[in-house]
Amino acid sequence: MPNQKLTDYIRNSLAQGKSKEEIYKELLNQGWSIDAIQENFNTMVSKEEREDALKKTIRIIVIIGAILVGAGIFSFIAANWQEITKPVKIFIILAAMLISYAAGWHLKEKMNLPKSGEALILLGVIIYGAGIFLIAQMFHIRANWPDGFILWMIGTIAIAYVMESSPLFCLSILLGIIAVIGHPFGIFTSFRFNSFLLTSSFLLLAATITTFVTGWAMRKKMLPELKKFY
């Protein structure tokens, strides 16, 4: 049976930065048995694992909720899209994106609700990506469709870096993979002048540089003991 006094002592010692070996020595000197110490350590680990699992579950639910809300909003707009004028369409896209970003930042930074905040920021990034394709469609912009995913990826990386959001970094990786797979091989093999291929090449270069700089910055922030694995 775990001892609450012993558990509290271990928790406070860990919070002070003491190693497991130091805590063992101190408790053994105080007369505690190895079995009692180990039992309390195991109890703390199990509790932390349950809390982590709960946090991950909540994050997944909130992210899925944000995606469904975004899909519902765009479904409503799409149903009435033809009747809306272009300036109003652009205003709706920009307003929805900025409101999602602002509300997400406020929840995460001011109200200490990181999961809800990240969900709204994710919703803003989804609106940003959808806006790229909707605006291209509105003004009949001729370009390779993977270019839209590159622009989406670059914008997502910028927001992920500012907000230090792991889900957004994962989303940017997915968008980059889609762009690379979707790009025609002609942009690598064609040497004749083609304005669309030139645009794609510049976007690929920009995406490569952005991804490299982001990865370098993330690695600098890693704990020293984790760097050897990457």
N, C-alpha and C positions, 0 to 999 in steps of 0.2 A: 504493500500500500504506500503510495507516494506521500512524503512528508511535505506539507505546505511551506513550513519554515525553511526546509532544505531547498525546495524548489525556488523560493523567493531569493535565497542567498545565491544560488547558481545563476538565476536570471540577472540579478544585480551585478554579479561579478562579470558575466559576459558583456553586459552593457558598459562596464568600465574598461573593456578591452583585454581582460585577462584570458589567457589560454586555458584550454581544458586541463592540461597538465598542472598548471598552477592552482586551479580550483581543486583538483584532486588532492594535491599536497596539503592545501589549507584545510580541507574537510577531514582528511585522514588525521591530521594533527589535532583537530577538534574532537576526534573520537568516533567519527562516522565510519561505517563499514563500506567496503568497496561495492558490495551488492546494493546497498541503500543509495549510494551516490549514482551508480549506473542506472538504477531503476528510475530515479528522478530525471536524469539526463534523457533517458528513453521516453519518458512521459512528455517532456518539453518538446522533443523532436517530433513526436506523434501529433502533438497539439499544433505545432507550427505547420506541419504538413497538411493537416486538415484545414487550417486557416488559409494556406496558400491555394489549396484546391478550391475552396469556397470563393476566394478572390478571383481565380481564373474563370470559374463558372460564371460569376457575376459579370466579369468583363466580356465574356463571349456573348452572354444574353444581351447586354447593353449594346454591343457592337451590332449584333443581328437586328436589334430593335431600331438602331439608327439607320441601317441599310433599308429596312422595311418602310420606315417613315419616309426616307428619301425616294424610294420606289413609288410610294403612294402619292407623294407630292408631284412627281414627274408624270405619273399616270393621269392625274387630274389635269395638269397643264397640257399634256399631249392630247387629251380629249377635246380641248378647246383651242389647240394651237393655231389652227388656220384662221380663227376669228380674232386673234390678238395681233396688233401692229408690231412692227419690228422694234421700235424704241421701247415699247412696253415689255416685249419679250426680253430684251437685254436688261432692262431695269429689274425684272423679276429674277433673272439669273444672278445678277450682281447683288441684289438685296438679299436673296436667300443665302448666298455664299457668305457675305459679310456678317449677316445676323448669326449664322451658325458658328463662324469663327469667333465672333465677339462673345456670344453666349457660352461657347465652350471654354474660352480663355477665362471668363469670369468665374465659371463653376470650378475650373481646375485650380486657378491661382488665388482667387479671392475667397471662395466659399469652401475650399478644401474638399472638393468632390471630384477627384481625378478621373474616375471611371465615366461618370456622366459627362464631364468636360471633354474627355477624349472621344466619346461617342459623337458629340455635337461637332467637334473638329473634324472627325472622320466624315460626318455628313457633309460638312462644308467642302471637303476635298472631293467627295463624290459629285457634288453640285458643280464644282470647278471643272472636273473632267467632262461631265455631261454638257456643260456650257461650251466647252471647246468644240464639240461635234455639232451642237445645235447652232452655234453662231456660224460655223463653216457651212452648214446646210442652208441657213437663212440667206447668206450672201453668196452662195454658190462658189465657194473657194475651192479651186482645183489643187489638190495635193494628194500625196500618198497617205492613206488612212493611218498607217503606223506612226506617221509624224505626230498625229494627235495624241497618241499614247506616250510619245517621247516628251511632248510638252506637258502632258499630265504628270508624267513621272518626275520631271524637273521641279514642277510646282509642289508636288507631294513631298519631295525630298527637302525642299526649302521649309515647308511647314513642319515636317518631322524634326528637322534640326533645331528649329526655333523652340518647338514645344517639347523636344526630347521625348518623342512618342515612338515606342517600339512597333505598335500596329501599323503606323504610317510608313515606317521604314520597310516593313514587310510588304505593304501594299505597293510601294515604289519598286521593289524588286519584282513583284508580279507584273506590274505594268511594263517594266523594262524587258522582261522575258517575252511578253506578248509583242512588243515592238520589234525585237530582234527576230522572232520567228515570222512575224508578218511582213517584214520588209522584203521586197523583191530583190533577187540576187543581182539585178541590173545595176544597182547603185554601186556595186563593188567592181563590176566588169565593164561597164560602159565608159568609154573615153571621149565620146562625142559630147558636145555641149547640149545639155538638157536642163532647163531651169528647175524642173521638179526634182530631178535627181540631185542637182546642186543643193537645193534646199534640204533634202533628206540627208545628204552627206554632212552639211553643217550642223543639223540637228543631232545626228549621231555623234559627231565630234563633241558637241556641247554636252550631250548625255554622258559620254565617256569621261570627260573632264569632271563634270559634276559628281558622278558616281565615285571617281577616284578620290576627289577631295573629301567627300562625305565619309568614305571608308577610312581614310587617313585620320580625319578628325575623330571618328568614333573609336578607332584603335588607340588614340592618344588618351582618351577618357577611360579606357579599360583599366582594371586593376592589374598591377604588374604580374600577379600569379596567373592571370588568365591569358596574357599575351602569348605565352609559349604554346598555346593550343591553336592560335590563329596566325 
